[in-house]
Amino acid sequence: MRTKIDQNAVDCLVRHCRMYLYGARGSPEILVNEVASDFYTFALLHLTATMFITTDHKGGPEGVFHRLLDPAGLSAWVSPVDRILASPLGKTTLKQFIRSKRNKLATHGALAWRDQPAEVQSVTFDQSALEQFRELMEQLDEAVGKLLRKLED
């Protein structure tokens, strides 16, 4: 069943896309300021997870975009993002990599490198996986930009 999406919800999703795209561009300061680099990394981990990965306590759809767009029959708008997040990254996927980084380095537990699964840690030391990560993040940036344009139409 298709329902109409509330304009306030659309405005919230637009704002999330704009924040993501702003953060994805980074800042020259991240090259010389470790704290700025960490801030941008943690902010993007949280935002990406909130937008597309985390579930609510009821076990519903992943990410606020699915929670708001699926009931309106617009889940296809998020499909390109889902495909990118499901892409292989070393011995894991981009989604699992982001989820683990967010959970283990920015949100839950000891916030320690050692708490990440081995397949997530191994990406850091694999030049091929790091190149995959860069390419996938560029694809994700493009997909979020396209999603923003759909929401603004």
C-alpha positions as CSV (number, residue, x, y, z in Angstrom):
1,M,0.0,0.0,0.0
2,R,1.3,3.4,-1.0
3,T,1.0,6.3,1.4
4,K,1.8,9.9,1.0
5,I,5.0,11.0,2.7
6,D,4.8,14.0,5.1
7,Q,6.5,17.1,3.9
8,N,8.3,17.4,7.2
9,A,9.7,14.0,6.6
10,V,10.9,14.9,3.1
11,D,12.5,18.1,4.5
12,C,14.3,15.9,7.1
13,L,15.6,13.6,4.4
14,V,16.7,16.5,2.2
15,R,18.6,17.9,5.2
16,H,20.3,14.6,5.8
17,C,21.4,14.4,2.2
18,R,22.8,17.9,2.3
19,M,24.6,17.2,5.6
20,Y,26.1,14.0,4.1
21,L,27.2,15.8,0.9
22,Y,28.7,18.7,2.9
23,G,30.7,16.3,5.1
24,A,31.8,14.1,2.2
25,R,33.5,17.1,0.7
26,G,35.7,17.4,3.8
27,S,37.7,20.4,4.8
28,P,41.3,21.4,4.1
29,E,41.7,21.4,7.8
30,I,41.5,17.6,7.9
31,L,44.9,17.5,6.2
32,V,46.7,19.2,9.1
33,N,44.4,18.8,12.1
34,E,43.9,15.2,13.5
35,V,40.9,16.3,15.6
36,A,39.2,17.7,12.5
37,S,39.9,14.5,10.6
38,D,38.4,12.4,13.4
39,F,35.4,14.7,13.6
40,Y,34.6,14.4,9.9
41,T,35.2,10.6,10.0
42,F,32.9,10.1,13.1
43,A,30.3,12.5,11.8
44,L,30.1,10.7,8.4
45,L,30.0,7.3,10.1
46,H,27.1,8.3,12.3
47,L,25.2,10.1,9.5
48,T,25.6,7.3,7.0
49,A,24.6,4.7,9.6
50,T,21.5,6.8,10.6
51,M,20.5,7.4,7.0
52,F,20.9,3.8,5.7
53,I,22.1,1.2,8.1
54,T,20.8,1.3,11.7
55,T,17.4,-0.1,12.7
56,D,15.1,1.1,15.3
57,H,14.4,-1.0,18.4
58,K,11.4,-2.7,16.7
59,G,13.7,-4.3,14.1
60,G,12.2,-2.4,11.2
61,P,13.9,-1.3,8.0
62,E,17.5,-0.2,8.0
63,G,18.0,3.5,8.1
64,V,15.7,6.5,8.4
65,F,15.4,6.7,4.6
66,H,13.8,3.2,4.3
67,R,11.6,3.9,7.4
68,L,10.2,7.0,5.8
69,L,10.2,6.1,2.1
70,D,9.2,2.4,2.1
71,P,5.6,3.1,3.4
72,A,5.2,5.7,0.6
73,G,6.2,3.1,-2.0
74,L,9.5,4.9,-2.7
75,S,12.0,2.2,-1.6
76,A,13.3,2.1,-5.1
77,W,14.8,5.6,-4.5
78,V,17.1,4.0,-2.0
79,S,18.0,0.9,-4.0
80,P,21.2,2.4,-5.6
81,V,22.5,3.2,-2.1
82,D,21.6,-0.3,-0.9
83,R,23.5,-1.9,-3.8
84,I,26.6,0.2,-3.0
85,L,26.4,-0.6,0.7
86,A,26.2,-4.3,-0.2
87,S,29.3,-4.2,-2.4
88,P,32.3,-6.3,-1.3
89,L,35.1,-4.5,0.5
90,G,38.0,-6.8,1.2
91,K,36.5,-9.7,3.1
92,T,33.4,-7.7,4.2
93,T,30.9,-5.3,2.7
94,L,30.9,-1.5,2.7
95,K,27.8,-1.7,5.0
96,Q,29.4,-4.0,7.5
97,F,32.6,-1.9,7.4
98,I,30.8,1.3,8.1
99,R,28.6,-0.4,10.8
100,S,31.6,-1.8,12.6
101,K,33.6,1.4,12.4
102,R,30.7,3.4,13.7
103,N,29.9,0.9,16.5
104,K,33.4,0.1,17.6
105,L,35.3,3.4,17.1
106,A,32.6,6.0,17.6
107,T,29.6,4.7,19.5
108,H,29.6,1.5,21.6
109,G,32.0,-0.5,23.7
110,A,35.6,0.4,24.4
111,L,35.8,2.5,21.2
112,A,38.9,0.6,20.3
113,W,40.6,-0.6,17.1
114,R,41.0,-4.1,18.6
115,D,37.2,-4.5,19.0
116,Q,36.6,-4.4,15.3
117,P,36.2,-7.8,13.5
118,A,39.4,-9.0,11.8
119,E,37.9,-8.6,8.3
120,V,37.1,-4.9,9.0
121,Q,40.6,-4.3,10.5
122,S,42.2,-6.0,7.5
123,V,40.8,-3.4,5.1
124,T,43.2,-0.8,6.6
125,F,46.2,-2.8,5.5
126,D,45.0,-3.9,2.1
127,Q,45.8,-1.4,-0.7
128,S,43.3,-3.0,-3.0
129,A,40.5,-2.8,-0.3
130,L,41.4,0.8,0.4
131,E,41.0,1.6,-3.3
132,Q,37.7,-0.2,-3.3
133,F,36.6,1.8,-0.3
134,R,37.5,5.1,-2.0
135,E,35.6,4.1,-5.2
136,L,32.6,2.9,-3.2
137,M,32.5,6.1,-1.2
138,E,32.6,8.1,-4.4
139,Q,29.7,6.0,-5.7
140,L,27.8,6.5,-2.5
141,D,28.3,10.3,-2.7
142,E,26.9,10.2,-6.3
143,A,23.9,8.1,-5.2
144,V,23.1,10.4,-2.3
145,G,23.3,13.4,-4.7
146,K,20.8,11.7,-7.0
147,L,18.5,10.8,-4.1
148,L,18.6,14.5,-3.0
149,R,17.5,15.6,-6.4
150,K,14.6,13.2,-6.4
151,L,13.5,14.4,-3.0
152,E,13.7,18.0,-4.1
153,D,11.6,17.4,-7.2
